Amino acid sequence: MARRHRIIIAGAGNIGEAAGLLLRELGDFEADLFLGDLDLAIAQRAAEFIRGGSTKPGEIECFAMPADGVNPEFTSALSRAEILLDCLPGQQAPRMARLAHEHDLHYVNLTEYVKETEEIMEIARGARRGFLLQTGLAPGYVNVLGHSLFQTFCRTWGVDSVDSLKMRVGALTENARPPHYYGFTWSSIGVATEYVKPSTVVRDGERTEAPSLSGLETILLGGVAYEEALTSGGAADLPVALAGRVRTLDYKTLRYPGHYGWVKELLEKTPAGSDPAQYLQKTMEEVVPFVDDDRVVIYAAVEGKDSRGILRRTEKHQTIHPIRVGARTLKAIQATTAAGLAESARFLLTEGHPGGVCLQSQIDPDHFMAGPFVAAVYHR
């Protein structure tokens, strides 16, 4: 008989509902879900999405989450669950982590926000349960992929350091039109924030910061031209974990050519005293549409010299399109983001963890890539 786990999903939007569907339909365990959202109607719609998409067993209970603190319904879920999956905006992450710690729950989140991640690392210090952070697509899957390529390169070519590790991801529409050459496929505030906050990189073997939207270059992947620029958060903990073993390491976001020039023009017009991320979000939302027909483009590469001094490169390129899960079709960004979250939850629930924080560099890449959620979504 399959084991059953009790799981809170905080935030029942596109990623929350996708995570619930994946856990119920593709997991090697049964899942009872507590779906929480500021708007109860959104949680209820997510529950219907999951029930209509999967015939697998498992209870679903919806509740309204308060903007601050807890209410009786949320407290009841916290007292009965084993793990909290945080699909809320990044600024809420420390609050959710504290609640998980207080109620002795495992905790998994998605946020690329660096400051909030550092705060959670302090919150989780000494916790009995596991806190697996930044588990979505970027940060998340692409970091596990990049670390895996690094390990493979070193093992294959008999070295312990490399020249560069590059990680690239683009959540894109199938088509793009001027002047912005873009369509929103996920959080508009998430996009604006990653364009504004600094990027953590490795340069000359040392961890440092570089301005987001710098390092603009063109790359050809599968014969398609993209532009890439530094953005915040996507490198996860690899700049720390691999400092001294990688001369250059960075994460860049892929866009269609012309997009970044348009964004820079907008930012130059930010009124004095305004928050750049909020201004950029508001301005972009006025002219950039939200689009359902999407693709996720992923690229990671390690380059360096082998033990004989010959320059080598190990690389991986993937393009993920919308995927059918049960009776539902998930957008590419939904599926790729939720798969890493669900796989991380499975790891904490079924594999055991000594407690405290677990970051991307500490995940066993082979085990993670072979898990049921990542294998199904990333076609491995």
Disulfide bonds with the S-S distance in Angstrom:
none
